[in-house]
Amino acid sequence: MSTPQGARISTAQLAAAVLFLAIGVTFLSVGLSLRTPSGFAITIIGFFMMCGGAVTLVSMQMRRLPNNRPTSAVGERYCPACGTGNARSYAFCQKCGKPLPKPT
């Protein structure tokens, strides 16, 4: 479920995360109402499903945030692909090998 930075989240991705969250809440409430060892197991499963859905929603929102990399230090440029700092004289990133933008 990879979403490029600043991209829109698809309806299917959002629906899957919300469904995962809803199923987790359902398992949690059913497990708590049973009050048996199997109910405890269902509660634990529900808790982890609920956490997974919430983490998925948060991570999808984080990927939509603008790129907040620090500004370049004197003599250093950041790679737009991986964020690695490179010397101003480099034409390609020393970590990922992608071409660096022209210095301004």
C-alpha positions, 0 to 999 in steps of 0.5 A: 500500500505505497503512496508517494509523498504528497499523493492522494489516498485512494478510496480503496486504501482508506476503506481497507484501513477503516474496515480493519479498524471496524473489525478490530473494534467488533472483535474487541467488544465481542471478546470483552463480552464473553469473559472466557479464555477464548473471549480474552483471545478474541479481545487480544486479536481485536486490539491488534486489528484495531491498532493495525487499522489506526497505524495504517490510517496515520501512516497514509496521512503522514505520506500526504504531508509535504516534504519537510527536509531541512534546508541544505547546509553550505556546500551540501545538497539533499537528494530528492529521492532518499534525502541523503546529504551530498556535496555540491559538486556531486552530480549523483546521490552517493547513497541511491545513485539518482541524479541530483538537481542543479545547484541554485 
